[in-house]
Amino acid sequence: MMENRFEPGDIVQHFKREMLSEEERATGKYTYEIIGVALHTETREPMMVYRALYDDGGMFARPLEMFLNEVDCAKYPDVKQHYRFEKI
């Protein structure tokens, strides 16, 4: 399993939060609480489970490798955040 730099309870933000207006940021959009890492039942792929801290507080799962990826600087050249998700 790849190294996971997050612990359950950590609060993180998605890099797209940088692109929001101050009003949108005030809603907590693109902020999440880490629940933990689960294994996909069929493939055994590690999946990060996390809960939105905005809107309806939906739960999400994303492959851990994708969750820990760096931001694509070619696609998002003006983004300052280095990784897709970072602690705040």
Backbone as JSON Lines, residues from 0, in Angstrom:
{"i":0,"aa":"M","n":[0.85,-1.19,0.0],"ca":[0.0,0.0,0.0],"c":[0.89,1.24,0.0]}
{"i":1,"aa":"M","n":[0.49,2.23,-0.77],"ca":[1.28,3.47,-0.83],"c":[1.15,4.26,0.48]}
{"i":2,"aa":"E","n":[2.08,5.14,0.73],"ca":[2.07,5.92,1.96],"c":[0.89,6.89,1.97]}
{"i":3,"aa":"N","n":[0.15,6.88,3.06],"ca":[-1.0,7.77,3.24],"c":[-0.6,8.83,4.25]}
{"i":4,"aa":"R","n":[-0.68,10.11,3.88],"ca":[-0.26,11.19,4.78],"c":[-1.41,11.77,5.59]}
{"i":5,"aa":"F","n":[-2.57,11.1,5.57],"ca":[-3.74,11.61,6.29],"c":[-4.19,10.61,7.34]}
{"i":6,"aa":"E","n":[-4.8,11.16,8.4],"ca":[-5.34,10.36,9.5],"c":[-6.83,10.62,9.59]}
{"i":7,"aa":"P","n":[-7.62,9.65,10.09],"ca":[-9.05,9.91,10.31],"c":[-9.24,11.17,11.16]}
{"i":8,"aa":"G","n":[-10.17,12.01,10.73],"ca":[-10.44,13.26,11.44],"c":[-9.73,14.47,10.85]}
{"i":9,"aa":"D","n":[-8.69,14.24,10.03],"ca":[-8.02,15.37,9.38],"c":[-9.01,16.12,8.5]}
{"i":10,"aa":"I","n":[-8.86,17.44,8.45],"ca":[-9.66,18.28,7.57],"c":[-8.77,18.67,6.4]}
{"i":11,"aa":"V","n":[-9.28,18.42,5.19],"ca":[-8.51,18.68,3.97],"c":[-9.31,19.54,3.02]}
{"i":12,"aa":"Q","n":[-8.58,20.12,2.06],"ca":[-9.25,20.87,1.0],"c":[-8.79,20.36,-0.35]}
{"i":13,"aa":"H","n":[-9.71,20.38,-1.3],"ca":[-9.39,20.04,-2.69],"c":[-8.77,21.28,-3.32]}
{"i":14,"aa":"F","n":[-7.85,21.09,-4.25],"ca":[-7.16,22.24,-4.84],"c":[-8.1,23.22,-5.53]}
{"i":15,"aa":"K","n":[-9.26,22.77,-5.98],"ca":[-10.19,23.67,-6.68],"c":[-10.77,24.73,-5.74]}
{"i":16,"aa":"R","n":[-10.57,24.57,-4.43],"ca":[-11.03,25.58,-3.48],"c":[-10.37,26.93,-3.77]}
{"i":17,"aa":"E","n":[-9.13,26.9,-4.29],"ca":[-8.42,28.14,-4.64],"c":[-9.17,28.97,-5.67]}
{"i":18,"aa":"M","n":[-9.98,28.32,-6.48],"ca":[-10.66,29.0,-7.59],"c":[-12.0,29.61,-7.19]}
{"i":19,"aa":"L","n":[-12.38,29.45,-5.93],"ca":[-13.67,29.96,-5.46],"c":[-13.61,31.42,-5.06]}
{"i":20,"aa":"S","n":[-14.76,32.07,-5.09],"ca":[-14.87,33.42,-4.56],"c":[-14.85,33.35,-3.04]}
{"i":21,"aa":"E","n":[-14.64,34.47,-2.38],"ca":[-14.66,34.51,-0.91],"c":[-16.02,34.03,-0.38]}
{"i":22,"aa":"E","n":[-17.07,34.41,-1.06],"ca":[-18.43,34.0,-0.65],"c":[-18.58,32.48,-0.72]}
{"i":23,"aa":"E","n":[-18.08,31.88,-1.79],"ca":[-18.16,30.42,-1.93],"c":[-17.27,29.73,-0.89]}
{"i":24,"aa":"R","n":[-16.1,30.29,-0.64],"ca":[-15.19,29.69,0.36],"c":[-15.84,29.69,1.75]}
{"i":25,"aa":"A","n":[-16.63,30.71,2.03],"ca":[-17.28,30.82,3.34],"c":[-18.28,29.67,3.58]}
{"i":26,"aa":"T","n":[-18.74,29.03,2.51],"ca":[-19.68,27.92,2.65],"c":[-18.97,26.62,3.01]}
{"i":27,"aa":"G","n":[-17.63,26.62,2.94],"ca":[-16.87,25.4,3.2],"c":[-16.72,24.5,1.99]}
{"i":28,"aa":"K","n":[-17.15,24.99,0.84],"ca":[-17.06,24.17,-0.37],"c":[-15.65,23.65,-0.59]}
{"i":29,"aa":"Y","n":[-15.57,22.39,-1.01],"ca":[-14.31,21.68,-1.27],"c":[-13.49,21.43,-0.01]}
{"i":30,"aa":"T","n":[-14.15,21.39,1.16],"ca":[-13.47,20.96,2.38],"c":[-14.08,19.63,2.83]}
{"i":31,"aa":"Y","n":[-13.23,18.78,3.38],"ca":[-13.65,17.41,3.7],"c":[-13.0,16.93,4.99]}
{"i":32,"aa":"E","n":[-13.66,15.98,5.63],"ca":[-13.1,15.29,6.79],"c":[-12.71,13.88,6.34]}
{"i":33,"aa":"I","n":[-11.48,13.49,6.66],"ca":[-11.01,12.15,6.33],"c":[-11.68,11.15,7.26]}
{"i":34,"aa":"I","n":[-12.28,10.11,6.67],"ca":[-12.86,9.01,7.45],"c":[-11.81,7.91,7.6]}
{"i":35,"aa":"G","n":[-11.15,7.57,6.51],"ca":[-10.09,6.57,6.56],"c":[-9.94,5.86,5.23]}
{"i":36,"aa":"V","n":[-9.09,4.85,5.21],"ca":[-8.84,4.08,4.0],"c":[-9.59,2.76,4.11]}
{"i":37,"aa":"A","n":[-10.31,2.43,3.04],"ca":[-11.03,1.16,2.94],"c":[-10.47,0.4,1.74]}
{"i":38,"aa":"L","n":[-10.74,-0.89,1.68],"ca":[-10.32,-1.69,0.53],"c":[-11.53,-2.01,-0.32]}
{"i":39,"aa":"H","n":[-11.4,-1.84,-1.63],"ca":[-12.45,-2.22,-2.57],"c":[-12.67,-3.72,-2.41]}
{"i":40,"aa":"T","n":[-13.91,-4.14,-2.29],"ca":[-14.2,-5.56,-2.0],"c":[-13.8,-6.5,-3.12]}
{"i":41,"aa":"E","n":[-13.8,-6.04,-4.36],"ca":[-13.47,-6.92,-5.48],"c":[-11.99,-6.87,-5.84]}
{"i":42,"aa":"T","n":[-11.43,-5.66,-5.91],"ca":[-10.06,-5.49,-6.41],"c":[-9.02,-5.36,-5.31]}
{"i":43,"aa":"R","n":[-9.47,-5.11,-4.08],"ca":[-8.6,-4.86,-2.93],"c":[-7.83,-3.56,-3.07]}
{"i":44,"aa":"E","n":[-8.23,-2.71,-4.02],"ca":[-7.59,-1.41,-4.2],"c":[-7.89,-0.52,-3.0]}
{"i":45,"aa":"P","n":[-6.88,0.15,-2.41],"ca":[-7.15,1.07,-1.3],"c":[-7.94,2.28,-1.8]}
{"i":46,"aa":"M","n":[-8.97,2.63,-1.05],"ca":[-9.84,3.76,-1.38],"c":[-9.89,4.71,-0.19]}
{"i":47,"aa":"M","n":[-9.73,6.01,-0.45],"ca":[-9.88,6.99,0.62],"c":[-11.37,7.3,0.77]}
{"i":48,"aa":"V","n":[-11.85,7.25,1.99],"ca":[-13.24,7.58,2.29],"c":[-13.23,8.91,3.02]}
{"i":49,"aa":"Y","n":[-14.07,9.84,2.56],"ca":[-14.09,11.18,3.14],"c":[-15.48,11.78,3.04]}
{"i":50,"aa":"R","n":[-15.76,12.73,3.95],"ca":[-17.08,13.34,4.06],"c":[-16.98,14.83,3.79]}
{"i":51,"aa":"A","n":[-17.9,15.32,2.96],"ca":[-17.95,16.75,2.65],"c":[-18.36,17.54,3.88]}
{"i":52,"aa":"L","n":[-17.75,18.7,4.07],"ca":[-18.11,19.6,5.17],"c":[-18.95,20.77,4.64]}
{"i":53,"aa":"Y","n":[-19.71,20.53,3.58],"ca":[-20.59,21.53,2.97],"c":[-21.79,20.79,2.39]}
{"i":54,"aa":"D","n":[-22.77,21.55,1.97],"ca":[-24.01,21.01,1.41],"c":[-24.59,19.93,2.31]}
{"i":55,"aa":"D","n":[-24.82,18.74,1.78],"ca":[-25.49,17.69,2.56],"c":[-24.53,16.78,3.31]}
{"i":56,"aa":"G","n":[-23.23,17.1,3.29],"ca":[-22.26,16.27,4.02],"c":[-22.09,14.89,3.42]}
{"i":57,"aa":"G","n":[-22.2,14.79,2.1],"ca":[-22.1,13.5,1.42],"c":[-20.78,12.78,1.68]}
{"i":58,"aa":"M","n":[-20.84,11.46,1.6],"ca":[-19.66,10.61,1.77],"c":[-19.15,10.23,0.39]}
{"i":59,"aa":"F","n":[-17.81,10.2,0.26],"ca":[-17.19,9.88,-1.01],"c":[-16.08,8.87,-0.82]}
{"i":60,"aa":"A","n":[-15.76,8.15,-1.88],"ca":[-14.61,7.24,-1.9],"c":[-13.89,7.48,-3.22]}
{"i":61,"aa":"R","n":[-12.58,7.55,-3.14],"ca":[-11.75,7.81,-4.32],"c":[-10.53,6.9,-4.18]}
{"i":62,"aa":"P","n":[-10.05,6.32,-5.28],"ca":[-8.83,5.51,-5.16],"c":[-7.73,6.3,-4.44]}
{"i":63,"aa":"L","n":[-7.08,5.66,-3.48],"ca":[-6.07,6.35,-2.67],"c":[-4.99,6.97,-3.54]}
{"i":64,"aa":"E","n":[-4.55,6.25,-4.56],"ca":[-3.5,6.78,-5.44],"c":[-3.95,8.11,-6.06]}
{"i":65,"aa":"M","n":[-5.19,8.19,-6.52],"ca":[-5.71,9.42,-7.11],"c":[-5.84,10.51,-6.05]}
{"i":66,"aa":"F","n":[-6.3,10.13,-4.85],"ca":[-6.48,11.08,-3.76],"c":[-5.16,11.77,-3.4]}
{"i":67,"aa":"L","n":[-4.07,11.01,-3.46],"ca":[-2.75,11.52,-3.06],"c":[-1.97,12.16,-4.2]}
{"i":68,"aa":"N","n":[-2.51,12.14,-5.41],"ca":[-1.8,12.69,-6.57],"c":[-1.49,14.17,-6.45]}
{"i":69,"aa":"E","n":[-0.47,14.58,-7.2],"ca":[-0.15,16.0,-7.35],"c":[-1.14,16.62,-8.34]}
{"i":70,"aa":"V","n":[-1.31,17.94,-8.23],"ca":[-2.15,18.68,-9.16],"c":[-1.46,18.67,-10.53]}
{"i":71,"aa":"D","n":[-2.25,18.5,-11.57],"ca":[-1.74,18.54,-12.94],"c":[-1.44,19.99,-13.3]}
{"i":72,"aa":"C","n":[-0.16,20.37,-13.24],"ca":[0.24,21.77,-13.47],"c":[0.03,22.21,-14.91]}
{"i":73,"aa":"A","n":[0.02,21.27,-15.84],"ca":[-0.23,21.64,-17.24],"c":[-1.7,22.03,-17.41]}
{"i":74,"aa":"K","n":[-2.58,21.32,-16.74],"ca":[-4.02,21.59,-16.85],"c":[-4.44,22.76,-15.97]}
{"i":75,"aa":"Y","n":[-3.78,22.92,-14.81],"ca":[-4.11,23.98,-13.85],"c":[-2.85,24.77,-13.51]}
{"i":76,"aa":"P","n":[-2.32,25.56,-14.45],"ca":[-1.03,26.23,-14.24],"c":[-1.03,27.3,-13.15]}
{"i":77,"aa":"D","n":[-2.18,27.85,-12.78],"ca":[-2.23,28.93,-11.79],"c":[-2.49,28.44,-10.37]}
{"i":78,"aa":"V","n":[-2.69,27.15,-10.19],"ca":[-2.98,26.61,-8.86],"c":[-1.71,26.54,-8.03]}
{"i":79,"aa":"K","n":[-1.79,27.04,-6.8],"ca":[-0.62,27.04,-5.91],"c":[-0.5,25.75,-5.1]}
{"i":80,"aa":"Q","n":[-1.65,25.11,-4.8],"ca":[-1.65,23.89,-4.0],"c":[-0.92,22.79,-4.78]}
{"i":81,"aa":"H","n":[-0.03,22.08,-4.13],"ca":[0.82,21.09,-4.79],"c":[0.09,19.76,-5.02]}
{"i":82,"aa":"Y","n":[-0.69,19.33,-4.03],"ca":[-1.38,18.04,-4.12],"c":[-2.89,18.25,-4.3]}
{"i":83,"aa":"R","n":[-3.55,17.25,-4.87],"ca":[-5.0,17.31,-5.09],"c":[-5.74,17.64,-3.78]}
{"i":84,"aa":"F","n":[-5.35,16.98,-2.68],"ca":[-5.92,17.25,-1.36],"c":[-4.79,17.57,-0.4]}
{"i":85,"aa":"E","n":[-4.99,18.61,0.41],"ca":[-3.99,18.97,1.44],"c":[-4.71,19.33,2.73]}
{"i":86,"aa":"K","n":[-4.04,19.08,3.86],"ca":[-4.59,19.44,5.17],"c":[-4.71,20.95,5.28]}
{"i":87,"aa":"I","n":[-5.73,21.38,6.02],"ca":[-5.88,22.81,6.31],"c":[-5.97,23.02,7.8]}
